Amino acid sequence: MPRGDGKCPPGGSGPGTGRGAGMGGSRKGRMGGSKAGAGPGGECMCPKCGTTAPHEAGGPCSFKNCPKCGAKMVRK
């Protein structure tokens, strides 16, 4: 009621109309929250030969090459 005339602006002002998540809202962060394989743990896997290696924090698996065949690794 910005003008005090008893009329609400179009679109309303109820739940789900603001920009933030509000109380009880779900904000999972940039990478989408708890996805499988996300975070410091996990393994890197070679898509060609299936070799696995432990994931190292600080760099994505795609920066590593497979120790057996030399292909780019992916996150398992």
PyMOL Python script that loads the backbone (N, CA, C, O; Angstrom):
from pymol import cmd

cmd.read_pdbstr("""\
ATOM      1  N   MET A   1       0.835  -1.188   0.000  1.00  0.00           N
ATOM      2  CA  MET A   1       0.000   0.000   0.000  1.00  0.00           C
ATOM      3  C   MET A   1       0.871   1.239   0.000  1.00  0.00           C
ATOM      4  O   MET A   1       0.942   1.946   1.005  1.00  0.00           O
ATOM      5  N   PRO A   2       1.517   1.506  -1.084  1.00  0.00           N
ATOM      6  CA  PRO A   2       2.431   2.632  -1.119  1.00  0.00           C
ATOM      7  C   PRO A   2       1.725   3.981  -1.055  1.00  0.00           C
ATOM      8  O   PRO A   2       2.277   4.943  -0.521  1.00  0.00           O
ATOM      9  N   ARG A   3       0.527   4.061  -1.587  1.00  0.00           N
ATOM     10  CA  ARG A   3      -0.172   5.353  -1.575  1.00  0.00           C
ATOM     11  C   ARG A   3      -1.174   5.453  -0.439  1.00  0.00           C
ATOM     12  O   ARG A   3      -1.804   6.496  -0.257  1.00  0.00           O
ATOM     13  N   GLY A   4      -1.331   4.371   0.333  1.00  0.00           N
ATOM     14  CA  GLY A   4      -2.264   4.401   1.442  1.00  0.00           C
ATOM     15  C   GLY A   4      -3.716   4.318   0.994  1.00  0.00           C
ATOM     16  O   GLY A   4      -4.614   4.693   1.748  1.00  0.00           O
ATOM     17  N   ASP A   5      -3.962   3.835  -0.222  1.00  0.00           N
ATOM     18  CA  ASP A   5      -5.338   3.779  -0.711  1.00  0.00           C
ATOM     19  C   ASP A   5      -5.943   2.389  -0.559  1.00  0.00           C
ATOM     20  O   ASP A   5      -7.061   2.157  -1.020  1.00  0.00           O
ATOM     21  N   GLY A   6      -5.221   1.444   0.086  1.00  0.00           N
ATOM     22  CA  GLY A   6      -5.763   0.116   0.316  1.00  0.00           C
ATOM     23  C   GLY A   6      -5.526  -0.848  -0.831  1.00  0.00           C
ATOM     24  O   GLY A   6      -5.926  -2.009  -0.741  1.00  0.00           O
ATOM     25  N   LYS A   7      -4.895  -0.412  -1.892  1.00  0.00           N
ATOM     26  CA  LYS A   7      -4.636  -1.280  -3.036  1.00  0.00           C
ATOM     27  C   LYS A   7      -3.171  -1.702  -3.020  1.00  0.00           C
ATOM     28  O   LYS A   7      -2.270  -0.890  -2.813  1.00  0.00           O
ATOM     29  N   CYS A   8      -2.968  -2.962  -3.239  1.00  0.00           N
ATOM     30  CA  CYS A   8      -1.600  -3.481  -3.283  1.00  0.00           C
ATOM     31  C   CYS A   8      -1.070  -3.377  -4.703  1.00  0.00           C
ATOM     32  O   CYS A   8      -1.847  -3.407  -5.657  1.00  0.00           O
ATOM     33  N   PRO A   9       0.234  -3.257  -4.855  1.00  0.00           N
ATOM     34  CA  PRO A   9       0.803  -3.209  -6.199  1.00  0.00           C
ATOM     35  C   PRO A   9       0.599  -4.540  -6.920  1.00  0.00           C
ATOM     36  O   PRO A   9       0.480  -5.577  -6.267  1.00  0.00           O
ATOM     37  N   PRO A  10       0.555  -4.532  -8.247  1.00  0.00           N
ATOM     38  CA  PRO A  10       0.387  -5.786  -8.980  1.00  0.00           C
ATOM     39  C   PRO A  10       1.540  -6.732  -8.703  1.00  0.00           C
ATOM     40  O   PRO A  10       2.684  -6.303  -8.547  1.00  0.00           O
ATOM     41  N   GLY A  11       1.239  -8.011  -8.642  1.00  0.00           N
ATOM     42  CA  GLY A  11       2.267  -8.998  -8.336  1.00  0.00           C
ATOM     43  C   GLY A  11       2.286  -9.366  -6.875  1.00  0.00           C
ATOM     44  O   GLY A  11       2.821 -10.414  -6.514  1.00  0.00           O
ATOM     45  N   GLY A  12       1.723  -8.541  -6.029  1.00  0.00           N
ATOM     46  CA  GLY A  12       1.629  -8.849  -4.609  1.00  0.00           C
ATOM     47  C   GLY A  12       2.942  -8.710  -3.885  1.00  0.00           C
ATOM     48  O   GLY A  12       3.972  -8.379  -4.471  1.00  0.00           O
ATOM     49  N   SER A  13       2.882  -8.973  -2.590  1.00  0.00           N
ATOM     50  CA  SER A  13       4.082  -8.886  -1.777  1.00  0.00           C
ATOM     51  C   SER A  13       4.176 -10.074  -0.837  1.00  0.00           C
ATOM     52  O   SER A  13       4.822  -9.990   0.207  1.00  0.00           O
ATOM     53  N   GLY A  14       3.546 -11.167  -1.193  1.00  0.00           N
ATOM     54  CA  GLY A  14       3.543 -12.362  -0.355  1.00  0.00           C
ATOM     55  C   GLY A  14       4.788 -13.194  -0.546  1.00  0.00           C
ATOM     56  O   GLY A  14       5.765 -12.743  -1.144  1.00  0.00           O
ATOM     57  N   PRO A  15       4.748 -14.417  -0.032  1.00  0.00           N
ATOM     58  CA  PRO A  15       5.918 -15.286  -0.152  1.00  0.00           C
ATOM     59  C   PRO A  15       6.258 -15.597  -1.606  1.00  0.00           C
ATOM     60  O   PRO A  15       5.370 -15.770  -2.441  1.00  0.00           O
ATOM     61  N   GLY A  16       7.526 -15.665  -1.888  1.00  0.00           N
ATOM     62  CA  GLY A  16       7.981 -16.023  -3.222  1.00  0.00           C
ATOM     63  C   GLY A  16       8.062 -14.872  -4.194  1.00  0.00           C
ATOM     64  O   GLY A  16       8.294 -15.090  -5.383  1.00  0.00           O
ATOM     65  N   THR A  17       7.877 -13.644  -3.720  1.00  0.00           N
ATOM     66  CA  THR A  17       7.933 -12.513  -4.635  1.00  0.00           C
ATOM     67  C   THR A  17       9.200 -11.685  -4.472  1.00  0.00           C
ATOM     68  O   THR A  17       9.450 -10.782  -5.270  1.00  0.00           O
ATOM     69  N   GLY A  18       9.996 -11.975  -3.465  1.00  0.00           N
ATOM     70  CA  GLY A  18      11.221 -11.207  -3.247  1.00  0.00           C
ATOM     71  C   GLY A  18      12.394 -11.777  -3.999  1.00  0.00           C
ATOM     72  O   GLY A  18      12.254 -12.743  -4.749  1.00  0.00           O
ATOM     73  N   ARG A  19      13.570 -11.172  -3.797  1.00  0.00           N
ATOM     74  CA  ARG A  19      14.770 -11.601  -4.511  1.00  0.00           C
ATOM     75  C   ARG A  19      15.544 -12.660  -3.729  1.00  0.00           C
ATOM     76  O   ARG A  19      16.194 -13.512  -4.336  1.00  0.00           O
ATOM     77  N   GLY A  20      15.491 -12.624  -2.405  1.00  0.00           N
ATOM     78  CA  GLY A  20      16.273 -13.565  -1.612  1.00  0.00           C
ATOM     79  C   GLY A  20      15.520 -14.843  -1.335  1.00  0.00           C
ATOM     80  O   GLY A  20      14.344 -14.975  -1.675  1.00  0.00           O
ATOM     81  N   ALA A  21      16.212 -15.792  -0.708  1.00  0.00           N
ATOM     82  CA  ALA A  21      15.587 -17.070  -0.391  1.00  0.00           C
ATOM     83  C   ALA A  21      14.696 -16.953   0.835  1.00  0.00           C
ATOM     84  O   ALA A  21      13.751 -17.727   0.986  1.00  0.00           O
ATOM     85  N   GLY A  22      14.983 -15.990   1.718  1.00  0.00           N
ATOM     86  CA  GLY A  22      14.163 -15.814   2.909  1.00  0.00           C
ATOM     87  C   GLY A  22      14.447 -16.881   3.950  1.00  0.00           C
ATOM     88  O   GLY A  22      15.330 -17.720   3.776  1.00  0.00           O
ATOM     89  N   MET A  23      13.693 -16.837   5.024  1.00  0.00           N
ATOM     90  CA  MET A  23      13.890 -17.818   6.081  1.00  0.00           C
ATOM     91  C   MET A  23      13.390 -19.175   5.611  1.00  0.00           C
ATOM     92  O   MET A  23      12.295 -19.285   5.060  1.00  0.00           O
ATOM     93  N   GLY A  24      14.170 -20.175   5.825  1.00  0.00           N
ATOM     94  CA  GLY A  24      13.791 -21.517   5.429  1.00  0.00           C
ATOM     95  C   GLY A  24      14.051 -21.802   3.964  1.00  0.00           C
ATOM     96  O   GLY A  24      13.801 -22.911   3.492  1.00  0.00           O
ATOM     97  N   GLY A  25      14.552 -20.807   3.238  1.00  0.00           N
ATOM     98  CA  GLY A  25      14.842 -21.001   1.827  1.00  0.00           C
ATOM     99  C   GLY A  25      16.079 -21.859   1.646  1.00  0.00           C
ATOM    100  O   GLY A  25      16.846 -22.061   2.588  1.00  0.00           O
ATOM    101  N   SER A  26      16.265 -22.341   0.488  1.00  0.00           N
ATOM    102  CA  SER A  26      17.383 -23.238   0.218  1.00  0.00           C
ATOM    103  C   SER A  26      18.399 -22.545  -0.666  1.00  0.00           C
ATOM    104  O   SER A  26      18.155 -22.336  -1.854  1.00  0.00           O
ATOM    105  N   ARG A  27      19.531 -22.190  -0.097  1.00  0.00           N
ATOM    106  CA  ARG A  27      20.636 -21.625  -0.868  1.00  0.00           C
ATOM    107  C   ARG A  27      21.761 -22.629  -0.836  1.00  0.00           C
ATOM    108  O   ARG A  27      22.356 -22.876   0.213  1.00  0.00           O
ATOM    109  N   LYS A  28      22.052 -23.207  -1.982  1.00  0.00           N
ATOM    110  CA  LYS A  28      23.023 -24.291  -2.021  1.00  0.00           C
ATOM    111  C   LYS A  28      24.388 -23.859  -2.519  1.00  0.00           C
ATOM    112  O   LYS A  28      25.304 -24.681  -2.554  1.00  0.00           O
ATOM    113  N   GLY A  29      24.560 -22.615  -2.902  1.00  0.00           N
ATOM    114  CA  GLY A  29      25.877 -22.165  -3.318  1.00  0.00           C
ATOM    115  C   GLY A  29      26.100 -22.270  -4.804  1.00  0.00           C
ATOM    116  O   GLY A  29      25.209 -22.650  -5.563  1.00  0.00           O
ATOM    117  N   ARG A  30      27.311 -21.924  -5.208  1.00  0.00           N
ATOM    118  CA  ARG A  30      27.647 -21.803  -6.620  1.00  0.00           C
ATOM    119  C   ARG A  30      27.563 -23.122  -7.376  1.00  0.00           C
ATOM    120  O   ARG A  30      27.117 -23.151  -8.523  1.00  0.00           O
ATOM    121  N   MET A  31      27.983 -24.197  -6.754  1.00  0.00           N
ATOM    122  CA  MET A  31      28.049 -25.469  -7.458  1.00  0.00           C
ATOM    123  C   MET A  31      26.825 -26.348  -7.230  1.00  0.00           C
ATOM    124  O   MET A  31      26.824 -27.507  -7.646  1.00  0.00           O
ATOM    125  N   GLY A  32      25.792 -25.836  -6.587  1.00  0.00           N
ATOM    126  CA  GLY A  32      24.555 -26.588  -6.458  1.00  0.00           C
ATOM    127  C   GLY A  32      24.440 -27.433  -5.210  1.00  0.00           C
ATOM    128  O   GLY A  32      23.529 -28.256  -5.127  1.00  0.00           O
ATOM    129  N   GLY A  33      25.319 -27.272  -4.233  1.00  0.00           N
ATOM    130  CA  GLY A  33      25.167 -27.985  -2.979  1.00  0.00           C
ATOM    131  C   GLY A  33      25.867 -29.323  -2.955  1.00  0.00           C
ATOM    132  O   GLY A  33      26.979 -29.476  -3.461  1.00  0.00           O
ATOM    133  N   SER A  34      25.198 -30.286  -2.361  1.00  0.00           N
ATOM    134  CA  SER A  34      25.836 -31.578  -2.132  1.00  0.00           C
ATOM    135  C   SER A  34      25.623 -32.514  -3.318  1.00  0.00           C
ATOM    136  O   SER A  34      24.829 -33.452  -3.243  1.00  0.00           O
ATOM    137  N   LYS A  35      26.316 -32.259  -4.383  1.00  0.00           N
ATOM    138  CA  LYS A  35      26.274 -33.160  -5.535  1.00  0.00           C
ATOM    139  C   LYS A  35      27.302 -34.258  -5.320  1.00  0.00           C
ATOM    140  O   LYS A  35      28.308 -34.061  -4.639  1.00  0.00           O
ATOM    141  N   ALA A  36      27.039 -35.397  -5.899  1.00  0.00           N
ATOM    142  CA  ALA A  36      27.967 -36.514  -5.761  1.00  0.00           C
ATOM    143  C   ALA A  36      29.315 -36.160  -6.380  1.00  0.00           C
ATOM    144  O   ALA A  36      29.385 -35.711  -7.524  1.00  0.00           O
ATOM    145  N   GLY A  37      30.370 -36.365  -5.621  1.00  0.00           N
ATOM    146  CA  GLY A  37      31.709 -36.121  -6.132  1.00  0.00           C
ATOM    147  C   GLY A  37      32.223 -34.722  -5.877  1.00  0.00           C
ATOM    148  O   GLY A  37      33.409 -34.461  -6.079  1.00  0.00           O
ATOM    149  N   ALA A  38      31.362 -33.807  -5.436  1.00  0.00           N
ATOM    150  CA  ALA A  38      31.809 -32.437  -5.212  1.00  0.00           C
ATOM    151  C   ALA A  38      32.562 -32.346  -3.885  1.00  0.00           C
ATOM    152  O   ALA A  38      32.260 -33.081  -2.945  1.00  0.00           O
ATOM    153  N   GLY A  39      33.518 -31.462  -3.812  1.00  0.00           N
ATOM    154  CA  GLY A  39      34.258 -31.250  -2.578  1.00  0.00           C
ATOM    155  C   GLY A  39      35.675 -31.774  -2.676  1.00  0.00           C
ATOM    156  O   GLY A  39      36.114 -32.199  -3.745  1.00  0.00           O
ATOM    157  N   PRO A  40      36.396 -31.746  -1.554  1.00  0.00           N
ATOM    158  CA  PRO A  40      37.810 -32.099  -1.582  1.00  0.00           C
ATOM    159  C   PRO A  40      38.077 -33.591  -1.762  1.00  0.00           C
ATOM    160  O   PRO A  40      39.135 -33.961  -2.272  1.00  0.00           O
ATOM    161  N   GLY A  41      37.154 -34.454  -1.361  1.00  0.00           N
ATOM    162  CA  GLY A  41      37.365 -35.897  -1.480  1.00  0.00           C
ATOM    163  C   GLY A  41      36.980 -36.394  -2.860  1.00  0.00           C
ATOM    164  O   GLY A  41      36.789 -35.602  -3.783  1.00  0.00           O
ATOM    165  N   GLY A  42      36.869 -37.692  -2.998  1.00  0.00           N
ATOM    166  CA  GLY A  42      36.419 -38.276  -4.244  1.00  0.00           C
ATOM    167  C   GLY A  42      37.556 -38.818  -5.084  1.00  0.00           C
ATOM    168  O   GLY A  42      38.705 -38.884  -4.648  1.00  0.00           O
ATOM    169  N   GLU A  43      37.206 -39.203  -6.294  1.00  0.00           N
ATOM    170  CA  GLU A  43      38.187 -39.796  -7.191  1.00  0.00           C
ATOM    171  C   GLU A  43      38.097 -39.200  -8.584  1.00  0.00           C
ATOM    172  O   GLU A  43      37.051 -38.709  -9.007  1.00  0.00           O
ATOM    173  N   CYS A  44      39.223 -39.257  -9.289  1.00  0.00           N
ATOM    174  CA  CYS A  44      39.267 -38.919 -10.703  1.00  0.00           C
ATOM    175  C   CYS A  44      39.308 -40.242 -11.465  1.00  0.00           C
ATOM    176  O   CYS A  44      39.927 -41.205 -11.012  1.00  0.00           O
ATOM    177  N   MET A  45      38.647 -40.286 -12.627  1.00  0.00           N
ATOM    178  CA  MET A  45      38.582 -41.513 -13.400  1.00  0.00           C
ATOM    179  C   MET A  45      38.917 -41.226 -14.853  1.00  0.00           C
ATOM    180  O   MET A  45      38.569 -40.171 -15.384  1.00  0.00           O
ATOM    181  N   CYS A  46      39.595 -42.169 -15.493  1.00  0.00           N
ATOM    182  CA  CYS A  46      39.906 -42.053 -16.912  1.00  0.00           C
ATOM    183  C   CYS A  46      38.720 -42.587 -17.712  1.00  0.00           C
ATOM    184  O   CYS A  46      38.311 -43.730 -17.509  1.00  0.00           O
ATOM    185  N   PRO A  47      38.155 -41.773 -18.629  1.00  0.00           N
ATOM    186  CA  PRO A  47      37.011 -42.245 -19.408  1.00  0.00           C
ATOM    187  C   PRO A  47      37.384 -43.296 -20.459  1.00  0.00           C
ATOM    188  O   PRO A  47      36.508 -43.996 -20.966  1.00  0.00           O
ATOM    189  N   LYS A  48      38.680 -43.411 -20.790  1.00  0.00           N
ATOM    190  CA  LYS A  48      39.097 -44.380 -21.809  1.00  0.00           C
ATOM    191  C   LYS A  48      39.392 -45.756 -21.225  1.00  0.00           C
ATOM    192  O   LYS A  48      38.858 -46.763 -21.690  1.00  0.00           O
ATOM    193  N   CYS A  49      40.250 -45.794 -20.198  1.00  0.00           N
ATOM    194  CA  CYS A  49      40.672 -47.103 -19.686  1.00  0.00           C
ATOM    195  C   CYS A  49      40.088 -47.443 -18.310  1.00  0.00           C
ATOM    196  O   CYS A  49      40.228 -48.577 -17.852  1.00  0.00           O
ATOM    197  N   GLY A  50      39.430 -46.476 -17.640  1.00  0.00           N
ATOM    198  CA  GLY A  50      38.784 -46.751 -16.358  1.00  0.00           C
ATOM    199  C   GLY A  50      39.687 -46.657 -15.145  1.00  0.00           C
ATOM    200  O   GLY A  50      39.245 -46.965 -14.038  1.00  0.00           O
ATOM    201  N   THR A  51      40.934 -46.244 -15.308  1.00  0.00           N
ATOM    202  CA  THR A  51      41.853 -46.094 -14.183  1.00  0.00           C
ATOM    203  C   THR A  51      41.356 -44.992 -13.256  1.00  0.00           C
ATOM    204  O   THR A  51      40.887 -43.955 -13.727  1.00  0.00           O
ATOM    205  N   THR A  52      41.451 -45.202 -11.938  1.00  0.00           N
ATOM    206  CA  THR A  52      41.047 -44.190 -10.972  1.00  0.00           C
ATOM    207  C   THR A  52      42.255 -43.697 -10.194  1.00  0.00           C
ATOM    208  O   THR A  52      43.239 -44.414 -10.017  1.00  0.00           O
ATOM    209  N   ALA A  53      42.157 -42.463  -9.737  1.00  0.00           N
ATOM    210  CA  ALA A  53      43.195 -41.851  -8.914  1.00  0.00           C
ATOM    211  C   ALA A  53      42.506 -40.939  -7.910  1.00  0.00           C
ATOM    212  O   ALA A  53      41.455 -40.381  -8.224  1.00  0.00           O
ATOM    213  N   PRO A  54      43.060 -40.769  -6.713  1.00  0.00           N
ATOM    214  CA  PRO A  54      42.426 -39.880  -5.737  1.00  0.00           C
ATOM    215  C   PRO A  54      42.412 -38.436  -6.225  1.00  0.00           C
ATOM    216  O   PRO A  54      43.381 -37.952  -6.810  1.00  0.00           O
ATOM    217  N   HIS A  55      41.296 -37.760  -5.973  1.00  0.00           N
ATOM    218  CA  HIS A  55      41.186 -36.344  -6.343  1.00  0.00           C
ATOM    219  C   HIS A  55      42.030 -35.513  -5.392  1.00  0.00           C
ATOM    220  O   HIS A  55      42.035 -35.752  -4.184  1.00  0.00           O
ATOM    221  N   GLU A  56      42.733 -34.547  -5.933  1.00  0.00           N
ATOM    222  CA  GLU A  56      43.553 -33.646  -5.115  1.00  0.00           C
ATOM    223  C   GLU A  56      42.877 -32.292  -5.054  1.00  0.00           C
ATOM    224  O   GLU A  56      42.483 -31.739  -6.081  1.00  0.00           O
ATOM    225  N   ALA A  57      42.744 -31.759  -3.845  1.00  0.00           N
ATOM    226  CA  ALA A  57      42.128 -30.445  -3.662  1.00  0.00           C
ATOM    227  C   ALA A  57      42.982 -29.385  -4.337  1.00  0.00           C
ATOM    228  O   ALA A  57      44.210 -29.467  -4.321  1.00  0.00           O
ATOM    229  N   GLY A  58      42.336 -28.398  -4.925  1.00  0.00           N
ATOM    230  CA  GLY A  58      43.054 -27.297  -5.538  1.00  0.00           C
ATOM    231  C   GLY A  58      43.037 -27.316  -7.050  1.00  0.00           C
ATOM    232  O   GLY A  58      43.479 -26.353  -7.678  1.00  0.00           O
ATOM    233  N   GLY A  59      42.545 -28.376  -7.650  1.00  0.00           N
ATOM    234  CA  GLY A  59      42.495 -28.433  -9.100  1.00  0.00           C
ATOM    235  C   GLY A  59      41.498 -29.477  -9.574  1.00  0.00           C
ATOM    236  O   GLY A  59      41.348 -30.520  -8.938  1.00  0.00           O
ATOM    237  N   PRO A  60      40.819 -29.212 -10.676  1.00  0.00           N
ATOM    238  CA  PRO A  60      39.856 -30.182 -11.183  1.00  0.00           C
ATOM    239  C   PRO A  60      40.544 -31.408 -11.783  1.00  0.00           C
ATOM    240  O   PRO A  60      41.712 -31.359 -12.170  1.00  0.00           O
ATOM    241  N   CYS A  61      39.802 -32.490 -11.849  1.00  0.00           N
ATOM    242  CA  CYS A  61      40.345 -33.730 -12.413  1.00  0.00           C
ATOM    243  C   CYS A  61      40.736 -33.561 -13.877  1.00  0.00           C
ATOM    244  O   CYS A  61      41.636 -34.244 -14.365  1.00  0.00           O
ATOM    245  N   SER A  62      40.062 -32.652 -14.578  1.00  0.00           N
ATOM    246  CA  SER A  62      40.359 -32.470 -16.008  1.00  0.00           C
ATOM    247  C   SER A  62      41.755 -31.901 -16.245  1.00  0.00           C
ATOM    248  O   SER A  62      42.228 -31.902 -17.382  1.00  0.00           O
ATOM    249  N   PHE A  63      42.417 -31.420 -15.214  1.00  0.00           N
ATOM    250  CA  PHE A  63      43.790 -30.937 -15.351  1.00  0.00           C
ATOM    251  C   PHE A  63      44.803 -32.080 -15.238  1.00  0.00           C
ATOM    252  O   PHE A  63      45.982 -31.902 -15.545  1.00  0.00           O
ATOM    253  N   LYS A  64      44.332 -33.268 -14.789  1.00  0.00           N
ATOM    254  CA  LYS A  64      45.228 -34.406 -14.627  1.00  0.00           C
ATOM    255  C   LYS A  64      45.150 -35.302 -15.844  1.00  0.00           C
ATOM    256  O   LYS A  64      44.098 -35.414 -16.474  1.00  0.00           O
ATOM    257  N   ASN A  65      46.262 -35.942 -16.177  1.00  0.00           N
ATOM    258  CA  ASN A  65      46.297 -36.934 -17.236  1.00  0.00           C
ATOM    259  C   ASN A  65      46.342 -38.320 -16.605  1.00  0.00           C
ATOM    260  O   ASN A  65      46.905 -38.505 -15.526  1.00  0.00           O
ATOM    261  N   CYS A  66      45.748 -39.284 -17.285  1.00  0.00           N
ATOM    262  CA  CYS A  66      45.739 -40.665 -16.814  1.00  0.00           C
ATOM    263  C   CYS A  66      47.171 -41.196 -16.762  1.00  0.00           C
ATOM    264  O   CYS A  66      47.928 -41.028 -17.718  1.00  0.00           O
ATOM    265  N   PRO A  67      47.547 -41.836 -15.648  1.00  0.00           N
ATOM    266  CA  PRO A  67      48.914 -42.367 -15.557  1.00  0.00           C
ATOM    267  C   PRO A  67      49.167 -43.541 -16.511  1.00  0.00           C
ATOM    268  O   PRO A  67      50.322 -43.839 -16.816  1.00  0.00           O
ATOM    269  N   LYS A  68      48.108 -44.212 -16.987  1.00  0.00           N
ATOM    270  CA  LYS A  68      48.296 -45.367 -17.887  1.00  0.00           C
ATOM    271  C   LYS A  68      48.247 -44.980 -19.361  1.00  0.00           C
ATOM    272  O   LYS A  68      49.136 -45.350 -20.128  1.00  0.00           O
ATOM    273  N   CYS A  69      47.200 -44.229 -19.767  1.00  0.00           N
ATOM    274  CA  CYS A  69      47.047 -43.978 -21.204  1.00  0.00           C
ATOM    275  C   CYS A  69      47.222 -42.508 -21.590  1.00  0.00           C
ATOM    276  O   CYS A  69      47.295 -42.200 -22.779  1.00  0.00           O
ATOM    277  N   GLY A  70      47.293 -41.590 -20.618  1.00  0.00           N
ATOM    278  CA  GLY A  70      47.548 -40.187 -20.916  1.00  0.00           C
ATOM    279  C   GLY A  70      46.323 -39.350 -21.240  1.00  0.00           C
ATOM    280  O   GLY A  70      46.459 -38.162 -21.533  1.00  0.00           O
ATOM    281  N   ALA A  71      45.120 -39.936 -21.198  1.00  0.00           N
ATOM    282  CA  ALA A  71      43.897 -39.195 -21.491  1.00  0.00           C
ATOM    283  C   ALA A  71      43.557 -38.260 -20.326  1.00  0.00           C
ATOM    284  O   ALA A  71      44.035 -38.464 -19.210  1.00  0.00           O
ATOM    285  N   LYS A  72      42.743 -37.246 -20.579  1.00  0.00           N
ATOM    286  CA  LYS A  72      42.294 -36.332 -19.531  1.00  0.00           C
ATOM    287  C   LYS A  72      41.360 -37.069 -18.584  1.00  0.00           C
ATOM    288  O   LYS A  72      40.484 -37.811 -19.029  1.00  0.00           O
ATOM    289  N   MET A  73      41.535 -36.874 -17.293  1.00  0.00           N
ATOM    290  CA  MET A  73      40.691 -37.528 -16.284  1.00  0.00           C
ATOM    291  C   MET A  73      39.400 -36.743 -16.096  1.00  0.00           C
ATOM    292  O   MET A  73      39.335 -35.561 -16.436  1.00  0.00           O
ATOM    293  N   VAL A  74      38.373 -37.393 -15.557  1.00  0.00           N
ATOM    294  CA  VAL A  74      37.098 -36.766 -15.213  1.00  0.00           C
ATOM    295  C   VAL A  74      36.760 -37.120 -13.775  1.00  0.00           C
ATOM    296  O   VAL A  74      37.284 -38.087 -13.222  1.00  0.00           O
ATOM    297  N   ARG A  75      35.872 -36.322 -13.170  1.00  0.00           N
ATOM    298  CA  ARG A  75      35.461 -36.570 -11.785  1.00  0.00           C
ATOM    299  C   ARG A  75      34.506 -37.755 -11.738  1.00  0.00           C
ATOM    300  O   ARG A  75      33.542 -37.808 -12.502  1.00  0.00           O
ATOM    301  N   LYS A  76      34.768 -38.697 -10.851  1.00  0.00           N
ATOM    302  CA  LYS A  76      33.921 -39.887 -10.717  1.00  0.00           C
ATOM    303  C   LYS A  76      32.709 -39.585  -9.885  1.00  0.00           C
ATOM    304  O   LYS A  76      31.878 -40.466  -9.662  1.00  0.00           O
TER     305      LYS A  76
END
""", "prot")
cmd.dss("prot")
cmd.show_as("cartoon", "prot")
cmd.util.cbc("prot")
cmd.orient("prot")
